[in-house]
């Protein structure tokens, strides 16, 4: 993920604190790698935004349509855990509906980002594996 997109996520999760912030991750899959090119902030439309996240379905549909027309694909999403850890919660495990998506979880304490971690859900939807999150400077070989 490019450094500027990580910075954008940090700014979003800090600005939305103490509510959970959320957004979608766009990019492409190359072999066994997921290359995030853009993080798109979403409104958290959950009726309990301090404890849950729900990405705006209108935004998601717009980005899915753009992907069908040749734009970047939706590869995952991000959300924050206000005053929590950058680890999947029981609520996150219960919310695995698309096991092919990457989950970025940002730990925010007192309005400041502490950590961002990346996970992929198990195929059976019963848990997550942590995956390496590296900075992509936009160069490939």
Backbone as ProteinMPNN parsed JSONL, in Angstrom:
{"seq_chain_A": "XXXXXXXXXXXXXXXXXXXXXXXXXXXXXXXXXXXXXXXXXXXXXXXXXXXXXXXXXXXXXXXXXXXXXXXXXXXXXXXXXXXXXXXXXXXXXXXXXXXXXXXXXXXXXXXXXXXXXXXXXXXXXXXXXXXXXXXXXXXXX", "coords_chain_A": {"N_chain_A": [[0.846, -1.171, 0.0], [0.614, 2.198, -0.862], [2.431, 4.84, 0.764], [1.093, 7.302, 0.987], [-1.564, 6.547, 0.994], [-1.793, 5.061, 3.303], [-1.35, 7.134, 5.068], [-3.64, 8.641, 4.52], [-5.63, 6.902, 5.487], [-4.911, 6.913, 8.197], [-5.419, 9.623, 8.854], [-8.188, 9.67, 8.457], [-9.211, 7.758, 10.337], [-8.393, 8.913, 12.709], [-9.744, 11.368, 12.633], [-12.419, 10.547, 12.759], [-12.623, 9.403, 15.247], [-14.336, 9.324, 18.363], [-15.779, 7.367, 17.056], [-16.092, 4.409, 14.998], [-14.216, 4.353, 12.093], [-14.409, 3.803, 8.55], [-13.724, 2.282, 5.343], [-13.09, 1.563, 1.851], [-10.806, -0.557, 0.063], [-8.941, -0.305, -2.8], [-7.559, -1.724, -5.793], [-5.362, -4.103, -7.279], [-4.99, -7.619, -7.888], [-2.077, -9.504, -8.008], [-0.566, -12.298, -8.96], [0.104, -13.951, -6.027], [-0.219, -11.744, -4.506], [-1.703, -8.837, -3.052], [-2.267, -5.734, -4.23], [-2.684, -2.688, -3.06], [-3.953, 0.284, -4.225], [-5.465, 2.479, -3.635], [-7.192, 3.962, -0.936], [-10.458, 4.429, -0.045], [-12.401, 6.552, 1.693], [-15.331, 5.98, 3.632], [-18.592, 6.906, 4.729], [-19.61, 5.91, 7.958], [-22.272, 4.024, 8.217], [-23.521, 2.613, 10.157], [-25.887, 1.917, 12.766], [-24.82, 1.95, 15.229], [-22.264, 3.469, 15.54], [-20.088, 3.807, 17.273], [-19.34, 1.318, 18.012], [-19.525, -0.469, 15.928], [-19.062, -1.014, 12.384], [-20.274, -0.009, 9.198], [-20.096, 0.022, 5.841], [-20.948, 2.521, 3.496], [-23.467, 1.606, 1.352], [-24.099, 2.771, -1.111], [-21.729, 4.005, -1.942], [-20.152, 1.71, -2.211], [-21.483, 0.326, -4.306], [-21.129, 2.197, -6.366], [-18.327, 2.106, -6.675], [-18.006, -0.58, -7.379], [-19.294, -0.576, -9.844], [-17.6, 1.153, -11.255], [-15.316, -0.459, -11.285], [-16.165, -2.554, -12.936], [-16.178, -1.167, -15.27], [-13.559, -0.93, -15.893], [-12.055, 0.221, -13.899], [-10.18, 0.269, -10.771], [-10.318, -2.67, -8.739], [-12.393, -3.63, -5.938], [-10.715, -4.672, -3.214], [-10.707, -5.028, -0.543], [-11.391, -3.828, 2.796], [-11.214, -1.24, 5.294], [-11.23, -0.555, 8.785], [-11.633, 1.065, 11.972], [-10.644, 0.469, 15.376], [-11.649, 2.023, 17.972], [-9.897, 2.885, 20.83], [-9.12, 0.257, 21.053], [-7.582, -2.856, 20.023], [-5.526, -3.587, 17.122], [-6.625, -5.923, 16.031], [-8.756, -8.561, 14.868], [-12.07, -8.542, 16.072], [-14.653, -10.314, 17.928], [-17.02, -9.468, 16.807], [-16.088, -8.683, 14.299], [-15.334, -11.21, 13.288], [-17.851, -12.39, 13.131], [-18.837, -10.923, 11.064], [-17.818, -11.742, 8.628], [-18.417, -11.945, 5.412], [-17.46, -12.045, 2.899], [-14.978, -13.864, 2.119], [-12.762, -13.415, 0.502], [-11.833, -10.86, 0.712], [-9.507, -8.393, 1.877], [-8.803, -7.344, 5.163], [-8.135, -4.408, 6.821], [-7.216, -3.258, 9.933], [-7.324, -0.657, 12.174], [-5.848, 0.495, 15.071], [-6.838, 2.877, 17.357], [-6.11, 5.192, 19.785], [-7.286, 7.432, 22.113], [-7.716, 9.266, 20.046], [-5.455, 9.102, 18.434], [-3.63, 7.357, 15.971], [-2.393, 4.14, 16.545], [-1.565, 1.717, 15.406], [-1.695, -0.2, 12.367], [-2.983, -3.138, 11.074], [-3.085, -6.012, 8.907], [-5.33, -8.454, 7.614], [-6.517, -11.636, 6.426], [-9.537, -13.324, 5.895], [-10.438, -16.626, 7.012], [-11.375, -19.282, 4.824], [-13.649, -20.629, 5.682], [-14.858, -18.708, 7.158], [-14.463, -18.506, 9.872], [-12.442, -17.256, 11.228], [-9.321, -15.377, 11.178], [-6.244, -14.804, 9.382], [-3.229, -13.147, 10.029], [-1.592, -10.959, 7.806], [1.285, -9.793, 5.985], [1.813, -6.331, 5.828], [2.996, -4.197, 3.63], [4.834, -1.351, 2.416], [4.097, 0.022, -0.645], [5.759, 1.573, -3.075], [4.987, 2.219, -5.553], [6.504, 1.141, -7.563], [7.267, -1.548, -9.636], [8.672, -4.691, -10.601]], "CA_chain_A": [[0.0, 0.0, 0.0], [1.424, 3.41, -0.887], [2.509, 5.591, 2.02], [0.074, 8.35, 1.053], [-2.857, 5.933, 1.31], [-1.723, 4.756, 4.734], [-1.527, 8.434, 5.72], [-5.053, 8.997, 4.377], [-6.375, 6.08, 6.446], [-4.605, 7.433, 9.536], [-6.156, 10.874, 9.041], [-9.615, 9.358, 8.546], [-9.566, 7.089, 11.597], [-8.192, 9.875, 13.797], [-10.811, 12.373, 12.55], [-13.711, 9.964, 13.136], [-12.579, 8.967, 16.639], [-14.324, 7.975, 18.925], [-16.547, 6.407, 16.262], [-15.322, 3.581, 14.078], [-14.118, 4.842, 10.72], [-14.325, 2.676, 7.621], [-13.556, 2.61, 3.941], [-12.797, 0.468, 0.931], [-9.447, -0.643, -0.469], [-8.981, -0.587, -4.233], [-6.274, -2.074, -6.384], [-5.345, -5.278, -8.144], [-4.302, -8.823, -7.429], [-1.009, -9.926, -8.916], [-0.104, -13.585, -8.434], [-0.44, -14.161, -4.681], [-0.117, -10.465, -3.789], [-2.767, -7.852, -3.166], [-1.63, -4.424, -4.359], [-3.646, -1.63, -2.772], [-3.557, 1.553, -4.835], [-6.251, 3.588, -3.111], [-8.13, 3.781, 0.171], [-11.572, 5.358, -0.237], [-13.144, 6.708, 2.944], [-16.781, 5.845, 3.581], [-19.346, 7.22, 5.936], [-20.009, 4.732, 8.73], [-23.729, 4.123, 8.263], [-24.023, 1.751, 11.23], [-26.687, 2.597, 13.786], [-23.994, 1.946, 16.44], [-20.943, 3.76, 14.978], [-19.008, 3.735, 18.259], [-19.034, -0.09, 18.284], [-19.625, -1.276, 14.715], [-18.935, -0.237, 11.154], [-21.001, -0.449, 8.011], [-19.701, 0.859, 4.709], [-22.064, 3.078, 2.736], [-23.705, 0.741, 0.193], [-24.099, 3.565, -2.342], [-20.32, 4.108, -2.316], [-19.687, 0.392, -2.672], [-22.051, 0.06, -5.634], [-20.471, 3.093, -7.315], [-16.978, 1.594, -6.931], [-18.143, -1.84, -8.115], [-19.609, -0.213, -11.229], [-16.361, 1.677, -11.84], [-14.426, -1.606, -11.518], [-16.665, -3.246, -14.131], [-15.864, -0.32, -16.425], [-12.115, -0.874, -16.055], [-11.386, 0.838, -12.756], [-9.571, -0.627, -9.781], [-11.25, -3.576, -8.064], [-12.479, -3.598, -4.477], [-9.939, -5.799, -2.697], [-10.879, -5.15, 0.896], [-11.89, -2.654, 3.502], [-10.532, -0.922, 6.547], [-12.028, 0.078, 9.832], [-10.851, 1.341, 13.176], [-11.066, 0.019, 16.697], [-11.365, 3.093, 18.932], [-9.42, 2.404, 22.133], [-8.998, -1.194, 20.983], [-6.39, -3.397, 19.363], [-5.575, -3.788, 15.674], [-6.886, -7.358, 15.861], [-10.178, -8.805, 14.638], [-12.919, -8.783, 17.236], [-15.712, -11.308, 17.712], [-17.946, -8.834, 15.864], [-15.469, -8.805, 12.976], [-15.453, -12.613, 12.851], [-19.251, -12.629, 12.772], [-19.149, -10.14, 9.877], [-17.108, -12.213, 7.43], [-19.35, -12.37, 4.374], [-16.691, -12.194, 1.667], [-13.665, -14.287, 2.611], [-11.655, -13.045, -0.383], [-11.447, -9.472, 0.956], [-8.497, -8.076, 2.887], [-9.278, -6.475, 6.244], [-7.162, -3.603, 7.561], [-7.789, -2.797, 11.2], [-6.504, 0.41, 12.75], [-6.032, 0.755, 16.503], [-6.789, 4.311, 17.638], [-6.26, 5.46, 21.221], [-7.418, 8.859, 22.422], [-7.672, 10.043, 18.82], [-4.194, 8.945, 17.7], [-3.386, 6.03, 15.412], [-1.302, 3.374, 17.147], [-1.106, 0.6, 14.571], [-2.579, -0.764, 11.347], [-2.63, -4.524, 10.764], [-3.845, -6.568, 7.791], [-5.798, -9.826, 7.828], [-7.382, -12.289, 5.451], [-10.424, -14.274, 6.569], [-10.402, -18.04, 6.651], [-12.404, -19.62, 3.839], [-14.882, -21.033, 6.361], [-15.405, -17.554, 7.854], [-14.397, -18.722, 11.316], [-11.311, -16.556, 11.821], [-8.453, -14.587, 10.307], [-4.787, -14.907, 9.424], [-2.567, -11.867, 9.82], [-0.727, -10.938, 6.627], [2.237, -8.681, 5.966], [1.395, -5.079, 5.208], [4.225, -3.488, 3.27], [4.641, -0.114, 1.682], [4.324, -0.067, -2.081], [6.128, 2.909, -3.532], [4.534, 2.396, -6.913], [7.431, 0.57, -8.535], [7.218, -3.007, -9.712], [9.638, -5.256, -11.549]], "C_chain_A": [[0.895, 1.239, 0.0], [1.341, 4.187, 0.431], [1.422, 6.657, 2.111], [-1.306, 7.788, 1.378], [-2.919, 5.517, 2.779], [-1.939, 6.044, 5.536], [-2.988, 8.876, 5.653], [-5.921, 8.193, 5.342], [-6.151, 6.605, 7.853], [-5.396, 8.704, 9.811], [-7.644, 10.609, 9.221], [-9.975, 8.753, 9.901], [-9.374, 8.021, 12.789], [-9.311, 10.918, 13.808], [-12.152, 11.827, 13.02], [-13.758, 9.46, 14.57], [-13.521, 9.848, 17.459], [-15.215, 6.963, 18.194], [-15.595, 5.543, 15.448], [-15.366, 4.24, 12.709], [-14.018, 3.627, 9.804], [-14.161, 3.181, 6.199], [-13.211, 1.373, 3.133], [-11.381, 0.582, 0.387], [-9.524, -1.091, -1.921], [-7.595, -0.939, -4.743], [-6.401, -3.265, -7.301], [-4.639, -6.435, -7.454], [-3.266, -9.188, -8.48], [-0.367, -11.159, -8.304], [-0.713, -13.772, -7.05], [-0.399, -12.88, -3.848], [-1.354, -9.609, -4.044], [-2.092, -6.488, -3.16], [-2.69, -3.34, -4.205], [-3.132, -0.342, -3.403], [-4.294, 2.736, -4.227], [-7.124, 3.129, -1.958], [-9.201, 4.85, 0.018], [-12.388, 5.397, 1.048], [-14.638, 6.595, 2.685], [-17.375, 6.451, 4.839], [-19.63, 5.902, 6.639], [-21.514, 4.851, 8.93], [-24.343, 3.183, 9.301], [-24.876, 2.562, 12.195], [-25.982, 2.598, 15.141], [-22.545, 2.268, 16.058], [-19.794, 3.758, 15.98], [-18.544, 2.294, 18.481], [-19.032, -0.974, 17.043], [-19.369, -0.374, 13.506], [-19.795, -0.858, 10.072], [-20.666, 0.538, 6.894], [-20.947, 1.281, 3.935], [-22.296, 2.234, 1.479], [-23.728, 1.503, -1.131], [-22.664, 3.731, -2.854], [-19.822, 2.787, -2.887], [-20.207, 0.076, -4.072], [-21.398, 0.936, -6.702], [-19.079, 2.573, -7.682], [-17.007, 0.251, -7.663], [-18.442, -1.566, -9.591], [-18.357, 0.309, -11.929], [-15.385, 0.545, -12.153], [-14.858, -2.375, -12.76], [-16.32, -2.476, -15.406], [-14.36, -0.109, -16.587], [-11.362, -0.208, -14.927], [-10.785, -0.205, -11.828], [-10.651, -1.439, -9.072], [-11.27, -3.313, -6.562], [-11.794, -4.859, -3.967], [-10.13, -6.007, -1.208], [-11.463, -3.894, 1.481], [-11.047, -2.418, 4.731], [-11.552, -0.384, 7.532], [-11.16, 0.245, 11.063], [-11.484, 0.691, 14.389], [-10.699, 1.124, 17.687], [-11.043, 2.518, 20.311], [-9.362, 0.882, 22.195], [-7.735, -1.577, 20.232], [-6.615, -3.521, 17.857], [-5.673, -5.284, 15.38], [-8.382, -7.55, 15.629], [-10.907, -9.119, 15.944], [-13.907, -9.906, 16.92], [-16.74, -10.758, 16.725], [-17.392, -8.907, 14.447], [-15.61, -10.229, 12.447], [-16.88, -12.918, 12.41], [-19.632, -11.912, 11.476], [-18.396, -10.548, 8.628], [-18.142, -12.745, 6.437], [-18.645, -12.615, 3.05], [-15.26, -12.571, 2.042], [-12.497, -13.935, 1.698], [-11.191, -11.603, -0.177], [-10.373, -9.373, 2.032], [-9.13, -7.132, 3.904], [-8.081, -5.727, 6.822], [-7.864, -3.093, 8.802], [-6.811, -1.826, 11.832], [-6.854, 0.582, 14.221], [-5.837, 2.251, 16.733], [-7.025, 4.502, 19.127], [-6.259, 6.965, 21.436], [-7.226, 9.731, 21.183], [-6.398, 9.942, 18.013], [-4.024, 7.508, 17.225], [-2.203, 5.378, 16.106], [-0.704, 2.374, 16.172], [-2.157, 0.29, 13.522], [-2.076, -2.169, 11.059], [-3.567, -5.041, 9.674], [-4.152, -8.04, 8.041], [-6.547, -10.326, 6.605], [-8.243, -13.296, 6.203], [-10.168, -15.705, 6.115], [-11.552, -18.318, 5.695], [-13.724, -20.003, 4.495], [-15.503, -19.888, 7.162], [-15.304, -17.62, 9.356], [-13.237, -17.998, 11.989], [-10.489, -15.848, 10.765], [-7.009, -15.039, 10.436], [-4.231, -13.507, 9.231], [-1.641, -11.996, 8.614], [0.17, -9.704, 6.687], [1.634, -7.484, 5.241], [2.657, -4.29, 4.91], [3.882, -2.258, 2.448], [5.01, -0.328, 0.231], [4.591, 1.343, -2.574], [5.76, 3.142, -4.99], [5.493, 1.872, -7.964], [7.316, -0.941, -8.492], [8.239, -3.457, -10.737], [9.062, -6.489, -12.178]], "O_chain_A": [[1.839, 1.315, 0.787], [0.315, 4.184, 1.111], [0.882, 6.896, 3.192], [-2.13, 8.481, 1.976], [-3.968, 5.61, 3.416], [-2.627, 6.039, 6.557], [-3.515, 9.424, 6.622], [-6.845, 8.738, 5.947], [-7.102, 6.731, 8.625], [-5.981, 8.85, 10.884], [-8.293, 11.251, 10.047], [-10.934, 9.186, 10.541], [-10.11, 7.93, 13.772], [-9.776, 11.31, 14.877], [-12.941, 12.559, 13.618], [-14.833, 9.12, 15.063], [-13.503, 11.063, 17.257], [-15.385, 5.835, 18.657], [-14.437, 5.904, 15.236], [-16.429, 4.635, 12.231], [-13.595, 2.553, 10.23], [-14.423, 4.344, 5.894], [-13.062, 0.278, 3.675], [-10.832, 1.677, 0.269], [-10.103, -2.132, -2.229], [-6.585, -0.503, -4.19], [-7.396, -3.429, -8.006], [-3.811, -6.247, -6.562], [-3.542, -9.181, -9.679], [0.292, -11.082, -7.266], [-1.937, -13.754, -6.915], [-0.53, -12.929, -2.625], [-1.962, -9.662, -5.113], [-1.421, -6.128, -2.193], [-3.492, -3.106, -5.109], [-2.003, 0.073, -3.142], [-3.813, 3.868, -4.289], [-7.717, 2.051, -1.996], [-8.892, 6.04, -0.042], [-12.991, 4.399, 1.443], [-15.145, 7.052, 1.66], [-16.728, 6.499, 5.885], [-19.865, 4.887, 5.983], [-21.979, 5.676, 9.717], [-25.557, 2.984, 9.315], [-24.622, 3.746, 12.418], [-26.487, 3.181, 16.1], [-21.672, 1.418, 16.235], [-18.632, 3.71, 15.575], [-17.485, 2.065, 19.067], [-18.58, -2.118, 17.104], [-19.448, 0.852, 13.592], [-20.012, -2.069, 10.038], [-20.926, 1.736, 7.005], [-21.876, 0.495, 3.748], [-21.413, 2.154, 0.625], [-23.406, 0.931, -2.172], [-22.412, 3.613, -4.053], [-19.154, 2.756, -3.92], [-19.452, -0.389, -4.925], [-21.143, 0.475, -7.814], [-18.693, 2.594, -8.851], [-16.129, -0.026, -8.48], [-17.911, -2.238, -10.475], [-18.087, -0.057, -13.073], [-14.701, 0.584, -13.175], [-14.016, -2.801, -13.55], [-16.187, -3.061, -16.481], [-13.93, 0.777, -17.325], [-10.139, -0.083, -14.995], [-10.877, -1.408, -12.076], [-11.757, -0.952, -8.836], [-10.29, -2.837, -5.989], [-12.233, -5.974, -4.25], [-9.755, -7.049, -0.671], [-11.96, -3.017, 0.773], [-10.271, -3.275, 5.154], [-12.589, 0.164, 7.156], [-10.092, -0.356, 11.178], [-12.681, 0.405, 14.425], [-9.574, 1.164, 18.185], [-11.828, 1.759, 20.879], [-9.534, 0.29, 23.261], [-6.93, -0.724, 19.858], [-7.752, -3.554, 17.386], [-4.906, -5.831, 14.587], [-9.19, -6.777, 16.144], [-10.413, -9.861, 16.793], [-13.982, -10.383, 15.788], [-17.271, -11.503, 15.901], [-18.136, -9.163, 13.5], [-15.967, -10.429, 11.286], [-17.091, -13.627, 11.426], [-20.639, -12.253, 10.856], [-18.337, -9.783, 7.665], [-18.671, -13.844, 6.598], [-19.17, -13.311, 2.18], [-14.423, -11.695, 2.259], [-11.344, -14.136, 2.08], [-10.244, -11.167, -0.833], [-10.338, -10.167, 2.972], [-9.895, -6.236, 3.546], [-7.117, -6.35, 7.264], [-8.971, -2.56, 8.73], [-5.63, -2.129, 12.004], [-8.015, 0.79, 14.573], [-4.812, 2.822, 16.358], [-8.024, 4.029, 19.668], [-5.353, 7.673, 20.999], [-6.64, 10.811, 21.265], [-6.26, 10.628, 17.0], [-4.245, 6.562, 17.981], [-1.14, 5.984, 16.241], [0.513, 2.202, 16.114], [-3.352, 0.487, 13.744], [-0.884, -2.372, 10.828], [-4.696, -4.57, 9.536], [-3.339, -8.772, 8.606], [-7.132, -9.549, 5.85], [-7.742, -14.036, 7.05], [-9.742, -15.954, 4.987], [-12.588, -17.656, 5.757], [-14.794, -19.742, 3.945], [-16.553, -20.065, 7.78], [-15.985, -16.87, 10.054], [-13.065, -18.113, 13.203], [-10.898, -15.731, 9.61], [-6.602, -15.584, 11.462], [-4.701, -12.762, 8.371], [-0.987, -13.023, 8.431], [-0.144, -8.713, 7.347], [1.028, -7.619, 4.178], [3.309, -3.776, 5.818], [2.801, -2.143, 1.872], [6.103, -0.801, -0.083], [3.72, 2.209, -2.489], [6.167, 4.135, -5.592], [5.306, 2.138, -9.151], [7.274, -1.537, -7.415], [8.623, -2.698, -11.628], [9.714, -7.121, -13.009]]}, "name": "protein", "num_of_chains": 1, "seq": "XXXXXXXXXXXXXXXXXXXXXXXXXXXXXXXXXXXXXXXXXXXXXXXXXXXXXXXXXXXXXXXXXXXXXXXXXXXXXXXXXXXXXXXXXXXXXXXXXXXXXXXXXXXXXXXXXXXXXXXXXXXXXXXXXXXXXXXXXXXXX"}
